[in-house]
Amino acid sequence: MSYIENNLNTGEKINHFTKPSIKPHIIFLFILAPIAYVVLLGFGEIVKLLEPTIAKVTCLIILAVIYLVGTFIAIHVTEYAITNKRVISKKGLIVRDVAEMNLSSIEGVNLKQGIFGRIFNFGAINISGRGTSNVNFSEIDKPVEIRKKIKHKS
């Protein structure tokens, strides 16, 4: 059972539950990182790069696995929910960071999507409320739909 499910108030039920998307990490790992690697190395070094050695390939595989393990842990321990009374964001494995806001306190719901986010349908939502409070849903799938759900509940 998730942290959010275990900490619902009396009469509160979850209307929408989500976790961060893996899409931005896959895009980084397989598209952006190789492009940055080639650019930093210099185009003259590409020929040398094409001479694969076991050490180079092993190093790249180890780095990719370390990155993916960290990503999967971060995704597993992060939860976002919209209930019939509030929005909740929970992050962290050892150090827990929980932010929540009553639906009646919401003043703004802002969506942020980059080029890849628009293409692959992921993004971030920043929910602002009275005073200086904010609740962030980072790297989520279908952010436009989730934004609509929040806007129609508040």
Beta strands, then each sheet from edge to edge (+ up, - down):
strand 1: 14-18
strand 2: 79-83
strand 3: 86-91
strand 4: 97-102
strand 5: 106-112
strand 6: 122-129
strand 7: 134-141
sheet 1: 1+ 2- 3+ 4-
sheet 2: 5+ 6- 7+
end
